[in-house]
Amino acid sequence: MAIPRSIASLSLGFGLVSIPVRLYTATESAAAVHFNLLSRQGERVKQQYVSAVNPKRVIPRAELVKGYEFDTDRFVVFQPDELKALEDGASHLIDIVAFIPADAVDPIYYDKPYFLAPDKRGGKPYNLLKKAMLQSGRCALAKWAWKSKQYVVQVRAREEGLILQQLLYAQEVRSLKDLRIEQLEPSAAELKLALQLIQQISQDTYDPTLFEDEEKKRILAAIDAKIAGEEVVAAEHPEDAGSSGQIVDLTQMLKASLEKRPTAAQKPRTSPAKGAQTVVPLRKPAAKAKRAPPSTTKTLVPASRTRMKK
């Protein structure tokens, strides 16, 4: 696999030591299925910017500037070079302010993660900090300015390297207490059965490869069927049948769950339950899809399509 390109060169401040590092994105969005907006005749459409004062006047993209509204309908305008100067003026230092236990941050405060790798001449202090954090069982809290905002970040160590995790501010996270959830005490029998069910399907680790986007597969299958001229039908979801809100015997439901006896390492279900109506993917070449019987409804999508937005 090709080495990813770094998105920034920064310095990680560790006491009086400044560690040159490079910043890399740690995640990538799985390409979702995107539908294009078309006219009823199958033509692509495009958006235009129009003046709020004169809606008939189209503003070319080249004439657009950015401004900040400091009073009602009063803006201070910034030119592209001024915005770039503001961005370049931000500090490139990730300033460590404290070391805390590695599990001290509630994951609800986690925002976007990044990877940190040593830059030139940064290998030795980088690895020193990594090993010291691993042995101490602590992570670092730091301040970092990035794209017109200052972040509180967590820097945590793994054997492979350092991870920088953007954290949300306290005012950006809502409290469960605001929901005023009624606290009900379960019976001893119900709690015993629930603990048995937890033990029965417990695993020691999280394996992300056991999971896949089933909704994306279902939608792509429907698109394949549409291309081939087949009628698109709604898939049933038997697992939703028990969510009608009716009162049930919780003890009996727990016992029934235990009787299913799945193994701890069982792969999550990736296909609908037996008896459910599904749309089967038709992995046919585009040429064969063209020769399929035409649908009774007018189809605007071409036989060859781009499934995923890059």
C-alpha positions as MATLAB code, in Angstrom:
seq = 'MAIPRSIASLSLGFGLVSIPVRLYTATESAAAVHFNLLSRQGERVKQQYVSAVNPKRVIPRAELVKGYEFDTDRFVVFQPDELKALEDGASHLIDIVAFIPADAVDPIYYDKPYFLAPDKRGGKPYNLLKKAMLQSGRCALAKWAWKSKQYVVQVRAREEGLILQQLLYAQEVRSLKDLRIEQLEPSAAELKLALQLIQQISQDTYDPTLFEDEEKKRILAAIDAKIAGEEVVAAEHPEDAGSSGQIVDLTQMLKASLEKRPTAAQKPRTSPAKGAQTVVPLRKPAAKAKRAPPSTTKTLVPASRTRMKK';
ca = [
       0.000    0.000    0.000;
       1.301    3.465   -0.925;
       2.486    5.702    1.907;
      -0.146    8.414    2.517;
       0.765   12.068    2.107;
       1.027   14.188    5.223;
      -1.317   17.141    5.557;
       0.849   19.319    7.816;
       4.293   19.679    9.386;
       4.050   20.434   13.104;
       6.053   20.432   16.319;
       5.117   18.443   19.399;
       6.165   20.324   22.514;
       7.395   17.998   25.293;
       8.838   20.165   28.086;
      11.772   22.012   26.524;
      11.964   19.413   23.756;
      10.366   20.199   20.411;
       9.667   17.105   18.317;
       9.186   17.705   14.576;
       6.246   15.603   13.388;
       4.064   15.142   10.346;
       0.291   14.938   10.549;
      -1.728   12.298    8.668;
      -5.451   11.609    8.517;
      -6.257    8.406   10.401;
      -9.647    7.649    8.875;
     -11.390    7.839    5.549;
     -15.093    7.920    4.892;
     -16.398    4.754    3.320;
     -17.705    5.801   -0.064;
     -21.464    6.037    0.335;
     -23.963    5.534   -2.461;
     -24.791    8.919   -3.949;
     -27.679    9.648   -6.276;
     -27.367   12.478   -8.810;
     -30.061   15.113   -9.176;
     -31.530   14.972  -12.683;
     -34.346   16.559  -14.594;
     -37.294   14.307  -15.451;
     -35.737   13.994  -18.918;
     -32.564   12.512  -17.418;
     -30.392   15.601  -17.783;
     -27.851   16.572  -15.149;
     -28.560   19.787  -13.273;
     -26.167   22.218  -11.585;
     -26.440   24.755   -8.813;
     -25.986   28.482   -9.207;
     -25.459   31.293   -6.724;
     -27.965   34.110   -7.087;
     -28.112   37.488   -5.395;
     -30.405   37.635   -2.364;
     -31.289   41.196   -3.382;
     -31.915   40.396   -7.052;
     -32.673   36.656   -7.475;
     -32.494   37.007  -11.258;
     -28.814   37.956  -11.046;
     -26.481   34.920  -11.138;
     -23.152   35.469   -9.340;
     -20.211   33.661  -11.028;
     -18.124   31.582   -8.652;
     -15.033   33.648   -9.534;
     -16.726   36.746   -8.046;
     -17.539   35.141   -4.694;
     -15.700   36.332   -1.558;
     -16.034   35.480    2.122;
     -17.289   37.877    4.757;
     -18.171   37.906    8.443;
     -21.558   39.334    9.498;
     -20.820   41.585   12.478;
     -24.262   43.247   12.421;
     -27.523   42.603   10.608;
     -26.707   42.576    6.876;
     -23.341   44.242    7.557;
     -20.253   42.279    6.592;
     -16.522   42.710    6.830;
     -15.061   41.140    3.678;
     -11.850   39.116    3.556;
      -9.920   38.492    0.361;
      -8.373   35.042   -0.293;
      -4.853   36.254    0.519;
      -6.069   37.705    3.839;
      -7.717   34.418    4.779;
      -4.534   32.557    3.894;
      -2.510   34.943    6.061;
      -4.839   34.256    8.997;
      -4.425   30.517    8.520;
      -0.659   30.718    8.125;
      -0.425   32.860   11.253;
      -1.647   30.014   13.454;
       0.891   28.245   15.642;
       2.262   24.959   14.335;
       2.956   23.763   17.878;
       1.076   20.952   19.618;
       1.692   22.159   23.158;
       1.500   19.407   25.795;
       0.069   20.799   29.032;
      -0.500   17.662   31.123;
      -0.223   13.874   31.265;
      -3.264   11.952   32.484;
      -4.194    8.242   32.781;
      -4.632    6.704   29.329;
      -8.316    5.887   29.946;
      -9.206    9.155   31.702;
     -10.971   10.742   28.706;
     -14.579    9.673   28.150;
     -14.882    8.583   24.477;
     -17.942   10.825   24.118;
     -15.447   13.712   23.844;
     -13.579   12.083   20.947;
     -13.703   13.963   17.668;
     -11.466   13.330   14.649;
      -8.280   11.216   14.986;
      -4.955   11.774   13.244;
      -1.627    9.965   13.089;
       1.627   11.629   14.116;
       4.887   10.425   12.558;
       8.393   11.770   13.205;
       9.774   14.272   10.722;
      13.448   14.705    9.918;
      15.648   14.472   13.037;
      12.567   13.748   15.138;
      12.897    9.969   15.372;
      14.750    9.721   18.692;
      12.657   12.160   20.800;
       9.480   10.812   19.160;
      10.246    7.247   20.200;
      11.358    8.422   23.651;
       7.984   10.085   24.246;
       6.107    7.072   22.868;
       7.934    4.594   25.119;
       7.621    6.840   28.189;
       3.853    7.125   27.732;
       3.457    3.378   27.168;
       5.413    2.539   30.317;
       3.664    5.171   32.442;
       0.186    4.217   31.212;
      -0.543    7.877   30.541;
      -1.531   10.007   27.571;
      -0.888   13.677   26.901;
      -3.338   16.565   26.836;
      -2.297   19.383   24.534;
      -3.515   22.573   22.852;
      -3.390   22.829   19.069;
      -4.539   25.560   16.663;
      -5.799   24.231   13.328;
      -7.935   25.879   10.632;
      -9.097   28.906   12.616;
      -9.902   26.962   15.784;
      -7.945   25.955   18.854;
      -8.431   22.348   19.885;
      -7.805   20.433   23.046;
      -6.224   17.196   21.865;
      -5.180   13.897   23.353;
      -1.894   12.346   22.231;
      -1.819    8.656   23.042;
       0.803    6.034   22.335;
       0.579    2.680   20.620;
       3.424    0.349   19.765;
       3.199    1.488   16.136;
       3.305    5.216   16.895;
       1.388    8.220   18.259;
      -2.254    9.117   17.700;
      -3.538   12.675   17.978;
      -7.231   12.755   18.918;
      -9.171   15.974   18.641;
     -11.420   16.427   21.681;
     -14.731   18.228   21.922;
     -15.141   21.101   24.380;
     -17.475   20.633   27.344;
     -20.126   22.898   25.799;
     -20.100   20.800   22.617;
     -21.276   17.647   24.423;
     -24.793   17.292   25.755;
     -25.554   15.653   29.085;
     -27.604   12.496   29.523;
     -29.061   14.125   32.628;
     -30.966   16.508   30.358;
     -33.086   13.562   29.171;
     -34.303   12.838   32.715;
     -34.299    9.098   32.121;
     -36.352    7.206   34.706;
     -34.133    4.856   36.690;
     -35.884    1.500   37.223;
     -34.458   -1.344   39.306;
     -34.586   -4.770   37.584;
     -35.469   -7.906   39.502;
     -32.726  -10.273   40.607;
     -33.941  -12.929   38.131;
     -33.907  -10.480   35.214;
     -30.425   -9.260   36.115;
     -29.123  -12.838   36.350;
     -30.480  -13.695   32.884;
     -29.092  -10.473   31.415;
     -25.634  -11.253   32.827;
     -25.832  -14.759   31.354;
     -26.715  -13.325   27.944;
     -23.824  -10.872   28.134;
     -21.443  -13.696   29.045;
     -22.761  -15.890   26.224;
     -21.989  -13.379   23.466;
     -18.945  -11.733   25.038;
     -15.697  -11.246   23.130;
     -12.310  -10.136   24.416;
     -11.452   -7.880   21.468;
     -13.108   -5.780   18.795;
     -12.496   -7.036   15.251;
     -13.730   -4.388   12.776;
     -13.357   -6.810    9.845;
     -16.378   -8.765   11.129;
     -18.678   -5.890   10.215;
     -19.708   -4.410    6.895;
     -22.197   -1.854    5.634;
     -25.262   -3.995    4.945;
     -27.414   -1.006    4.017;
     -24.955   -0.010    1.306;
     -25.022   -3.562   -0.116;
     -28.827   -3.539   -0.111;
     -29.025   -0.219   -1.975;
     -26.402   -1.295   -4.535;
     -28.371   -4.496   -5.101;
     -31.499   -2.442   -5.788;
     -29.534   -0.294   -8.267;
     -28.284   -3.433  -10.047;
     -31.842   -4.714  -10.284;
     -33.040   -1.380  -11.669;
     -30.320   -1.389  -14.349;
     -31.314   -4.916  -15.339;
     -34.938   -3.863  -15.727;
     -36.284   -5.574  -12.641;
     -38.829   -4.150  -10.237;
     -37.395   -2.792   -7.011;
     -39.138   -4.198   -3.943;
     -38.889   -3.187   -0.308;
     -36.919   -5.615    1.833;
     -38.565   -6.845    5.006;
     -36.841   -6.524    8.354;
     -38.071   -9.260   10.714;
     -35.750   -7.976   13.414;
     -37.924   -4.849   13.683;
     -41.066   -6.849   14.473;
     -40.449   -6.793   18.199;
     -40.103   -3.008   18.460;
     -43.815   -2.162   18.441;
     -43.753   -0.799   21.994;
     -46.061   -3.497   23.406;
     -45.517   -4.752   26.941;
     -43.655   -8.071   26.972;
     -42.446  -10.486   29.616;
     -38.816   -9.428   29.916;
     -37.792  -12.657   31.648;
     -39.249  -14.803   28.860;
     -37.562  -12.667   26.202;
     -34.187  -13.070   27.927;
     -34.659  -16.825   28.202;
     -35.542  -17.030   24.498;
     -32.398  -15.044   23.670;
     -30.260  -17.463   25.667;
     -31.790  -20.455   23.853;
     -30.434  -19.163   20.523;
     -26.963  -19.993   21.891;
     -24.750  -18.063   19.413;
     -21.015  -18.501   19.759;
     -18.861  -15.642   20.987;
     -16.876  -15.556   17.750;
     -19.953  -15.705   15.523;
     -19.745  -13.303   12.604;
     -22.532  -10.687   12.642;
     -25.416  -11.462   10.326;
     -24.846   -9.988    6.904;
     -27.987  -11.284    5.196;
     -31.699  -10.993    6.029;
     -33.397  -13.711    8.027;
     -34.936  -16.673    6.257;
     -38.234  -15.797    4.626;
     -37.469  -12.112    4.202;
     -37.959  -10.640    0.721;
     -34.705   -9.346   -0.676;
     -33.237   -7.864   -3.811;
     -30.356  -10.042   -5.029;
     -27.369   -8.218   -6.573;
     -27.100   -8.828  -10.300;
     -23.390   -8.737  -11.087;
     -23.844   -8.604  -14.848;
     -21.638   -6.738  -17.317;
     -23.086   -3.498  -18.600;
     -23.662   -4.975  -22.067;
     -25.835   -7.763  -20.681;
     -27.752   -5.310  -18.558;
     -28.717   -3.385  -21.696;
     -30.248   -6.521  -23.223;
     -32.366   -7.231  -20.157;
     -36.157   -6.817  -20.522;
     -37.120   -3.165  -20.075;
     -38.811   -2.063  -16.889;
     -42.380   -0.840  -16.889;
     -41.124    2.363  -15.305;
     -38.902    4.844  -17.058;
     -35.273    4.554  -15.913;
     -32.983    7.537  -16.178;
     -29.769    5.912  -14.926;
     -27.306    4.667  -17.550;
     -26.192    1.032  -17.697;
     -22.686    1.990  -16.618;
     -22.689    3.965  -13.405;
     -20.371    5.287  -10.791;
     -21.461    3.631   -7.593;
     -19.323    5.459   -5.170;
     -18.232    9.035   -4.921;
     -14.481    9.214   -4.676;
];
